[in-house]
Amino acid sequence: MIILDYKKEFHNQIINTGVKALKHGKSVVFPTDTSYGLAVDATNIKAIKRLYKIKGRNFKKPVHVVVPSVAYAKKIVRWGSVASKLAKKFWPGALTLVCPLTLPSPSRGEGKGRWWKVLSSGTGYLCVRMPKNIIALDLVRALKHPITATSANRSGEPDCYDVDHIISQFKSSKYKPDIIINAGQLPKRKPSTVVKITPPLIPPFKKGGRRGGIEILRLGSIRISVKNP
């Protein structure tokens, strides 16, 4: 593991180093507005598979992604008025939106689009967010692709808020993160609040259909209340 101690005056150089690593299929630990996250290029299927090995994570569990902009989110998930209102109020911030995928179903093999199926665990929904952290945002914006936003820990272990804890968790692991951007001790905050947005099944809500709705899957750093129609 290569550790890059973050200093504001070297911000651009550190971001560039992280982006180069991501483009080459490497993994990068980065700070967010909650705990440290583990990033790979979310459009690189080989990097995603290695991410699961690093974490020791079951492929049945989805992985969140950080998007570079709301405009990019609209390209990959179904984005309605509810998502727009929530993003406008809470992004950048500790809110994850679980939205239906709009990308076409990938064909077999390693073809185009396969990464979304892996990251969504075949659910048809993708978890997207934009953390309120300049390092995280500049990393994904410079890459111009979404990056994974799973916590930088071994599956089942506590979230990490400092580099020593990260190193300790991966010390005996065969697979380790390639680069760690060390931004020091992060405040111990709850993980992001996760909200699922469900579209209507049969518009305009005929008998037997279902209205679209929103559901809080996890209460985290952001407290919100939702009202379904």
PyMOL commands that set and color helices and strands:
alter all, ss='L'
color gray80, all
select helices_A, chain A and resi 8-23+45-55+70-76+81-90+114-119+134-143+163-170
alter helices_A, ss='H'
color red, helices_A
select strands_A, chain A and resi 2-5+28-31+36-39+65-66+95-100+125-129+147-148+150-151+179-182+193-198+213-218
alter strands_A, ss='S'
color yellow, strands_A
deselect
rebuild
show_as cartoon
